[in-house]
Amino acid sequence: MLFASIYTYRASMTEATTKRLTNLFMNWQPPKGYTIKVHYSFADGSGGMTLVETDSESAMYEANLPWLPFIEFRVVPIVEIEKSVPLGLAAIAWRESVKA
């Protein structure tokens, strides 16, 4: 499954914790079964986002755990548009088929 992982830095971040976070990141390896497709930083410095592929909720959890003192996460499953549009159309058709 694909996930968008949007993260923001905690308000408690200081220069020292930013240095610590950067050092940890430079030495981190993703867990098995967790593939980062892309990783972007927000240009305003507030955080960033990754697109991740994993079939394991445990791998997602394991990947986020080291960063919890520094970062808040919002993890959202995502669907390719080629798959989501037909599903949306099917849902509309079903709603229209149910009479009030």
WONORWO-V438599 format. One record per residue. N is the residue number from 1. RES is the residue in one letter. SS is DSSP state (A for helix, B for strand, O for the rest). PHI is phi in degrees with one decimal (* if undefined). OMEGA is omega in radians with two decimals (none if undefined). Layout:
((N:RES:SS:PHI:OMEGA) (N:RES:SS:PHI:OMEGA))
This chain:
((1:M:O:*:3.09) (2:L:B:-100.7:3.12) (3:F:B:-135.8:2.90) (4:A:B:-97.2:3.10) (5:S:B:-111.7:-3.12) (6:I:B:-100.4:-3.10) (7:Y:B:-127.7:3.04) (8:T:B:-128.8:3.12) (9:Y:B:-74.5:3.12) (10:R:O:-67.6:-3.12) (11:A:O:-62.4:-3.11) (12:S:O:-79.0:-3.11) (13:M:O:-62.6:3.07) (14:T:O:-124.3:3.08) (15:E:A:-60.4:3.14) (16:A:A:-65.2:-3.14) (17:T:A:-70.8:3.06) (18:T:A:-64.7:3.08) (19:K:A:-63.0:3.13) (20:R:A:-62.7:3.12) (21:L:A:-59.6:-3.13) (22:T:A:-63.4:3.11) (23:N:A:-63.7:3.09) (24:L:A:-61.7:-3.13) (25:F:A:-60.9:-3.12) (26:M:A:-65.8:-3.11) (27:N:O:-110.0:-3.04) (28:W:O:-89.6:3.00) (29:Q:O:-123.8:3.12) (30:P:O:-61.9:3.10) (31:P:O:-68.7:3.09) (32:K:O:-59.4:3.11) (33:G:O:83.9:-3.11) (34:Y:O:-127.4:-3.07) (35:T:B:-115.4:3.06) (36:I:B:-84.5:3.13) (37:K:B:-80.7:3.06) (38:V:B:-147.2:3.11) (39:H:B:-140.7:-3.12) (40:Y:B:-123.6:2.94) (41:S:B:-98.8:3.04) (42:F:O:-73.6:-3.07) (43:A:O:-65.9:3.11) (44:D:O:-85.2:3.09) (45:G:O:79.4:-3.07) (46:S:O:-83.4:-3.09) (47:G:B:159.2:-3.13) (48:G:B:-177.5:3.13) (49:M:B:-153.4:3.01) (50:T:B:-127.2:2.89) (51:L:B:-107.5:-2.97) (52:V:B:-125.2:3.01) (53:E:B:-115.5:3.06) (54:T:O:-160.6:3.03) (55:D:O:-108.4:-3.04) (56:S:O:-126.8:3.05) (57:E:A:-64.8:3.10) (58:S:A:-66.5:3.11) (59:A:A:-65.4:3.10) (60:M:A:-61.9:3.14) (61:Y:A:-61.6:3.13) (62:E:A:-60.0:-3.13) (63:A:A:-67.4:-3.10) (64:N:A:-85.3:-3.04) (65:L:A:-53.9:-3.08) (66:P:O:-62.0:-2.98) (67:W:O:-101.0:-3.02) (68:L:O:-59.8:3.07) (69:P:O:-66.7:-3.01) (70:F:O:-111.8:-2.88) (71:I:B:-134.4:2.95) (72:E:B:-105.3:-3.08) (73:F:B:-111.6:2.88) (74:R:B:-127.3:-3.09) (75:V:B:-109.5:-3.04) (76:V:B:-127.5:3.03) (77:P:B:-64.1:3.14) (78:I:B:-126.5:-3.12) (79:V:O:-127.5:3.09) (80:E:O:-60.2:-3.08) (81:I:A:-59.2:3.13) (82:E:A:-63.6:3.10) (83:K:A:-93.5:-3.03) (84:S:A:-73.8:-3.12) (85:V:A:-63.2:3.10) (86:P:A:-60.4:3.10) (87:L:A:-65.4:3.10) (88:G:A:-63.2:3.11) (89:L:A:-64.2:3.10) (90:A:A:-64.2:3.12) (91:A:A:-66.2:3.09) (92:I:A:-61.3:-3.13) (93:A:A:-61.2:3.13) (94:W:A:-64.4:3.12) (95:R:A:-58.8:-3.14) (96:E:A:-68.5:-3.14) (97:S:A:-79.3:-3.12) (98:V:O:-89.3:-3.11) (99:K:O:-85.6:-3.12) (100:A:O:-67.3:none))
